[in-house]
Amino acid sequence: MPAPISTSQVKKYDLEERTARFGETAIEFCKILEKNDINRPLISQIVRSGTSIGANYTEADAAESRKDFRHKIAICKKESKETKHWLRMIAKANAEKKINCRRLWKEAQELTLIFSAIMKKVSQ
């Protein structure tokens, strides 16, 4: 699994790169999970929600209006929160991968907080 994403590696203001790296790390993590009846749907969900964060942020960056921007950022926040949920489920199903899940969960939490702050600022 790639090294965890650190803010020293990715500039905090480069959110497009940070969200892309998060998606890439989520994919790499899912590749190391055993493919069984429990993990398959969880892997699918984490890949979808984890990569969706960056895709929606890219769309937000090209928003046509303030309302459109806020909506896309809200989706980013929603997807990062969903990713945290799926990581929790993967950790439960794969106790030996709990540390890896925790690292990804922490980054998803930071992204959630960043998107919450952006939404708050845009709403003012």
C-alpha positions as CSV (number, residue, x, y, z in Angstrom):
1,M,0.0,0.0,0.0
2,P,1.3,3.5,-0.8
3,A,2.5,5.7,2.0
4,P,-0.3,7.6,3.7
5,I,-1.1,11.0,2.3
6,S,0.5,13.7,4.3
7,T,-0.1,17.4,4.2
8,S,3.6,18.0,3.8
9,Q,3.6,15.9,0.6
10,V,0.5,17.7,-0.9
11,K,0.1,21.4,-0.4
12,K,-3.1,22.0,1.7
13,Y,-4.4,24.5,-0.9
14,D,-4.0,22.0,-3.8
15,L,-7.2,20.2,-3.0
16,E,-7.6,18.8,-6.5
17,E,-4.3,16.9,-6.1
18,R,-5.0,15.9,-2.6
19,T,-8.4,14.4,-3.5
20,A,-6.9,12.7,-6.5
21,R,-4.2,11.1,-4.3
22,F,-6.8,10.0,-1.8
23,G,-8.7,8.2,-4.6
24,E,-5.5,6.6,-5.8
25,T,-4.7,5.5,-2.3
26,A,-8.2,4.0,-1.8
27,I,-7.8,2.0,-5.1
28,E,-4.4,0.7,-4.0
29,F,-5.7,-0.3,-0.6
30,C,-8.6,-2.1,-2.2
31,K,-6.2,-4.1,-4.4
32,I,-4.7,-5.7,-1.3
33,L,-7.9,-6.8,0.2
34,E,-9.0,-10.5,-0.2
35,K,-11.7,-10.9,-2.8
36,N,-14.5,-12.7,-1.0
37,D,-18.3,-12.4,-0.7
38,I,-18.1,-9.8,2.1
39,N,-15.3,-7.7,0.6
40,R,-16.4,-7.5,-3.0
41,P,-19.4,-5.1,-2.4
42,L,-17.4,-3.1,0.2
43,I,-14.5,-2.7,-2.2
44,S,-16.9,-1.5,-4.9
45,Q,-18.4,1.0,-2.6
46,I,-15.1,2.4,-1.3
47,V,-13.7,2.8,-4.9
48,R,-16.9,4.6,-6.0
49,S,-17.1,7.0,-3.0
50,G,-13.4,7.5,-2.6
51,T,-12.7,8.4,-6.2
52,S,-15.9,10.4,-6.5
53,I,-14.6,13.0,-4.0
54,G,-11.9,14.2,-6.4
55,A,-14.2,14.0,-9.5
56,N,-16.8,16.2,-7.8
57,Y,-14.1,18.6,-6.5
58,T,-12.9,19.0,-10.1
59,E,-16.4,19.8,-11.2
60,A,-16.8,22.3,-8.3
61,D,-13.6,24.0,-9.5
62,A,-15.3,24.5,-12.8
63,A,-18.7,25.5,-11.4
64,E,-20.9,27.8,-13.4
65,S,-22.3,29.7,-10.4
66,R,-21.9,30.1,-6.7
67,K,-24.9,27.8,-6.2
68,D,-23.4,25.2,-8.5
69,F,-20.1,25.4,-6.6
70,R,-21.8,25.0,-3.3
71,H,-23.8,22.0,-4.5
72,K,-20.7,20.2,-5.9
73,I,-18.8,20.9,-2.6
74,A,-21.7,19.4,-0.7
75,I,-21.4,16.3,-2.8
76,C,-17.7,16.1,-2.0
77,K,-18.5,16.3,1.7
78,K,-21.2,13.6,1.3
79,E,-18.9,11.3,-0.5
80,S,-16.1,11.8,2.0
81,K,-18.5,10.9,4.8
82,E,-19.7,7.9,2.9
83,T,-16.1,6.8,2.4
84,K,-15.6,6.9,6.1
85,H,-18.5,4.6,6.6
86,W,-17.3,2.0,4.1
87,L,-13.8,2.1,5.6
88,R,-15.4,1.3,9.0
89,M,-17.1,-1.7,7.4
90,I,-13.9,-2.9,5.7
91,A,-12.1,-2.6,9.0
92,K,-14.7,-4.7,10.7
93,A,-14.6,-7.4,7.9
94,N,-10.7,-7.3,7.8
95,A,-9.4,-6.8,11.3
96,E,-5.8,-7.3,10.1
97,K,-6.2,-4.2,7.8
98,K,-7.6,-1.9,10.6
99,I,-4.5,0.3,10.7
100,N,-4.6,0.9,6.9
101,C,-8.3,1.7,7.2
102,R,-7.6,4.1,10.1
103,R,-5.1,6.1,8.0
104,L,-7.5,6.4,5.1
105,W,-10.4,7.2,7.5
106,K,-8.3,10.1,9.0
107,E,-7.7,11.6,5.6
108,A,-11.4,11.2,4.7
109,Q,-12.2,13.0,7.9
110,E,-9.9,15.8,7.1
111,L,-11.4,16.2,3.7
112,T,-14.9,16.2,5.3
113,L,-13.8,19.0,7.6
114,I,-12.3,21.0,4.7
115,F,-15.4,20.7,2.6
116,S,-17.5,21.7,5.6
117,A,-15.4,24.8,6.0
118,I,-15.7,25.6,2.3
119,M,-19.5,25.3,2.5
120,K,-19.7,27.5,5.6
121,K,-17.6,30.2,3.9
122,V,-19.6,30.0,0.6
123,S,-22.8,30.3,2.6
124,Q,-21.8,33.6,4.3
